């Protein structure tokens, strides 16, 4: 009887391991960047593009006063946010798209300090992030309230475990009406964790994954607008907030 029980346990462990590995492989495949044109990674007369081991950098060829740092979502290939970051940079804004260790913002959200990206006190610094990247961007501002001039949270229900209600930093939260990961109900349930001055902007028909250029995300809904439309609306809202 004991031998049979041990055999069943071994089989169950193997099945669990196989399912876990299959799910991990699916995540890696689904969260790879998709549909990002090659020109986004190339410099032109307006934007210089750098591919550093720690970030993608988009730097305007003329003088600028604003610097935006972007945190990707958990497990998402940072290349998925290159089109949005490049378009932001075209508006005379220097943009760092951080490459998080193990693709987890929780492991690398302190990189702007470690890499001395915030050292020029003459610049205006905007910190933005999507999903877990937004969660950790909020965490960064919570821990370093004097370093960031503006905070942009995209597709997240956070902050949830701490409060920025007393923060003097202007905050923008962008969310999609069809986001199945960061749903509207939970977003407003945590509204008290942000100051009364925080700006909430909904994109009708937008889901979670289309804030980047990658595949379907577990738990998400299908979007009712195109990725291009969602990206265009996100860009417009961000630029309005920054300017």
C-alpha positions as CSV (number, residue, x, y, z in Angstrom):
1,X,0.0,0.0,0.0
2,X,2.8,2.4,0.9
3,X,4.7,1.6,-2.3
4,X,1.5,2.4,-4.3
5,X,1.1,5.7,-2.4
6,X,4.7,6.7,-3.1
7,X,4.3,5.9,-6.8
8,X,1.2,8.1,-7.0
9,X,3.0,11.0,-5.2
10,X,5.9,10.7,-7.7
11,X,3.5,10.8,-10.6
12,X,1.7,13.8,-9.2
13,X,5.0,15.6,-8.7
14,X,6.0,14.9,-12.3
15,X,2.6,16.2,-13.6
16,X,2.9,19.3,-11.5
17,X,6.5,20.0,-12.7
18,X,5.4,19.5,-16.3
19,X,2.5,21.9,-15.9
20,X,4.6,24.5,-14.2
21,X,7.3,24.3,-16.9
22,X,4.7,24.4,-19.7
23,X,3.0,27.5,-18.1
24,X,6.4,29.2,-17.7
25,X,7.3,28.5,-21.4
26,X,3.9,29.9,-22.4
27,X,4.5,33.1,-20.4
28,X,7.9,33.6,-22.0
29,X,6.5,33.1,-25.5
30,X,3.3,35.2,-24.9
31,X,5.2,38.1,-23.3
32,X,7.7,38.4,-26.1
33,X,7.4,41.6,-28.1
34,X,5.4,41.3,-31.2
35,X,4.9,43.6,-34.2
36,X,7.6,46.1,-33.3
37,X,9.1,47.4,-36.5
38,X,12.9,47.5,-36.8
39,X,13.0,51.3,-37.4
40,X,12.1,51.8,-33.8
41,X,15.6,50.7,-32.8
42,X,17.4,52.9,-35.2
43,X,18.6,56.5,-34.8
44,X,17.5,59.2,-37.2
45,X,18.0,63.0,-37.4
46,X,15.6,63.6,-34.5
47,X,16.2,60.7,-32.1
48,X,19.4,58.9,-31.1
49,X,18.8,55.3,-30.0
50,X,21.1,53.5,-27.6
51,X,20.8,49.8,-26.6
52,X,22.5,49.5,-23.3
53,X,22.6,46.4,-21.1
54,X,20.4,48.1,-18.6
55,X,18.1,50.1,-20.8
56,X,17.0,51.4,-24.2
57,X,17.7,55.1,-24.4
58,X,15.9,57.5,-26.8
59,X,17.5,60.9,-26.8
60,X,16.3,64.0,-28.8
61,X,19.0,65.5,-31.0
62,X,18.1,69.0,-29.7
63,X,18.2,70.3,-26.2
64,X,15.6,69.0,-23.8
65,X,14.4,69.7,-20.2
66,X,12.4,66.6,-19.5
67,X,13.5,63.0,-18.8
68,X,11.0,60.1,-18.6
69,X,12.0,56.7,-17.1
70,X,9.7,53.7,-18.0
71,X,9.3,50.4,-16.1
72,X,7.9,47.4,-18.1
73,X,5.3,45.0,-16.8
74,X,6.3,41.8,-15.1
75,X,7.9,39.2,-17.5
76,X,7.2,41.4,-20.5
77,X,10.0,41.8,-23.1
78,X,11.0,45.5,-22.7
79,X,11.1,45.8,-26.5
80,X,7.2,45.7,-26.3
81,X,7.3,49.3,-25.0
82,X,9.8,50.6,-27.5
83,X,7.2,52.1,-29.9
84,X,5.5,54.1,-27.1
85,X,8.8,55.3,-25.6
86,X,10.2,56.4,-29.0
87,X,7.0,58.4,-29.7
88,X,7.3,60.1,-26.4
89,X,10.9,61.0,-27.1
90,X,9.9,62.6,-30.4
91,X,8.2,65.3,-28.3
92,X,11.6,66.5,-27.1
93,X,11.7,64.2,-24.0
94,X,14.7,62.0,-23.2
95,X,13.4,58.5,-22.4
96,X,15.0,55.5,-20.6
97,X,13.2,52.2,-21.0
98,X,14.6,50.1,-18.2
99,X,15.6,46.4,-18.8
100,X,14.6,44.8,-15.5
101,X,16.6,41.9,-14.1
102,X,14.7,38.7,-14.8
103,X,12.1,41.0,-16.4
104,X,10.7,41.8,-12.9
105,X,10.5,45.4,-11.9
106,X,10.5,44.3,-8.2
107,X,14.2,43.3,-8.8
108,X,15.2,46.5,-10.6
109,X,13.1,49.4,-9.6
110,X,16.0,51.1,-7.8
111,X,18.1,51.2,-11.0
112,X,17.5,54.9,-11.7
113,X,19.4,55.7,-8.5
114,X,22.1,53.0,-9.0
115,X,22.7,54.1,-12.6
116,X,22.7,57.8,-11.6
117,X,19.9,58.6,-14.1
118,X,18.5,61.3,-11.9
119,X,21.7,63.2,-11.3
120,X,21.0,66.4,-13.4
121,X,19.0,68.7,-11.1
122,X,18.2,71.0,-14.0
123,X,15.9,68.4,-15.6
124,X,12.3,67.5,-14.9
125,X,12.0,63.8,-14.1
126,X,8.9,61.7,-15.0
127,X,8.6,58.1,-13.8
128,X,6.1,55.8,-15.7
129,X,5.3,52.1,-15.6
130,X,2.9,49.5,-16.8
131,X,1.3,46.8,-14.6
132,X,4.0,45.6,-12.1
133,X,6.2,48.3,-13.5
134,X,3.6,50.9,-12.4
135,X,3.4,49.3,-9.0
136,X,7.2,49.6,-8.5
137,X,7.2,53.1,-9.9
138,X,4.8,54.0,-7.2
139,X,7.0,52.2,-4.7
140,X,10.0,54.2,-5.9
141,X,8.2,57.5,-5.4
142,X,7.0,56.3,-1.9
143,X,10.6,55.7,-0.9
144,X,12.1,58.7,-2.8
145,X,9.5,61.4,-2.7
146,X,11.9,64.2,-3.7
147,X,13.5,62.6,-6.8
148,X,10.5,62.4,-9.2
149,X,8.5,65.4,-10.5
150,X,5.6,63.5,-12.0
151,X,4.4,59.9,-11.8
152,X,2.4,58.0,-14.5
153,X,0.7,54.7,-13.6
154,X,-0.6,52.6,-16.5
155,X,-2.8,49.5,-16.1
156,X,-2.4,48.9,-12.4
157,X,-4.6,48.7,-9.3
158,X,-1.6,49.9,-7.2
159,X,-0.6,51.5,-4.9
160,X,-2.4,49.0,-2.6
161,X,-0.1,48.0,0.2
162,X,1.1,51.6,1.0
163,X,-0.3,55.1,0.5
164,X,0.7,58.0,-1.6
165,X,-2.3,60.0,-0.4
166,X,-0.1,62.7,1.1
167,X,2.3,62.9,-1.9
168,X,2.8,66.3,-3.5
169,X,4.0,64.6,-6.7
170,X,1.4,65.0,-9.6
171,X,0.1,61.6,-10.5
172,X,-1.7,60.3,-13.6
173,X,-3.4,56.9,-13.7
174,X,-4.3,55.5,-17.1
175,X,-6.6,52.4,-17.3
176,X,-8.6,50.5,-19.8
177,X,-12.3,49.8,-19.6
178,X,-11.7,46.1,-20.7
179,X,-8.6,45.5,-18.6
180,X,-9.0,42.1,-17.0
181,X,-5.8,42.3,-15.0
182,X,-6.2,45.7,-13.5
183,X,-10.0,46.1,-13.5
184,X,-11.8,49.4,-13.0
185,X,-13.6,48.3,-9.8
186,X,-10.3,47.4,-8.0
187,X,-8.6,50.5,-9.4
188,X,-11.2,52.8,-7.7
189,X,-11.3,50.6,-4.6
190,X,-7.7,51.7,-4.0
191,X,-8.3,55.3,-5.0
192,X,-7.8,56.5,-1.5
193,X,-4.2,55.5,-1.7
194,X,-3.5,58.3,-4.1
195,X,-3.9,62.1,-3.4
196,X,-7.2,63.8,-4.3
197,X,-5.3,65.7,-7.1
198,X,-4.4,62.4,-8.9
199,X,-5.8,62.3,-12.4
200,X,-7.7,59.2,-13.6
201,X,-8.2,58.7,-17.3
202,X,-10.0,55.7,-18.8
203,X,-9.5,54.5,-22.4
204,X,-12.7,52.9,-23.6
205,X,-12.3,49.5,-25.2
206,X,-8.7,49.2,-24.0
207,X,-7.4,46.0,-22.3
208,X,-4.1,45.2,-20.4
209,X,-1.8,43.8,-23.0
210,X,-2.3,46.4,-25.7
211,X,-0.5,49.0,-23.5
212,X,2.5,47.2,-25.0
213,X,3.3,45.2,-28.1
214,X,3.1,41.6,-26.9
215,X,0.8,38.6,-26.9
216,X,-2.2,37.7,-24.8
217,X,-1.8,38.1,-21.0
218,X,-3.3,35.5,-18.6
219,X,-6.5,36.9,-17.0
220,X,-6.9,39.7,-19.5
221,X,-10.0,40.5,-21.7
222,X,-10.1,41.0,-25.4
223,X,-9.8,44.7,-26.4
224,X,-12.6,46.4,-28.3
225,X,-10.2,48.8,-30.0
226,X,-7.0,48.2,-32.0
227,X,-3.6,48.2,-30.5
228,X,-2.7,51.2,-32.6
229,X,-5.7,53.2,-31.3
230,X,-4.9,52.2,-27.7
231,X,-1.3,53.2,-28.1
232,X,-2.3,56.5,-29.7
233,X,-4.7,57.4,-26.9
234,X,-2.1,56.4,-24.3
235,X,0.5,58.6,-25.9
236,X,-1.9,61.6,-26.1
237,X,-2.8,61.3,-22.4
238,X,0.8,61.0,-21.3
239,X,1.9,64.1,-23.3
240,X,-1.1,66.2,-22.1
241,X,-0.1,65.3,-18.5
242,X,3.6,66.0,-19.0
243,X,3.0,69.4,-20.8
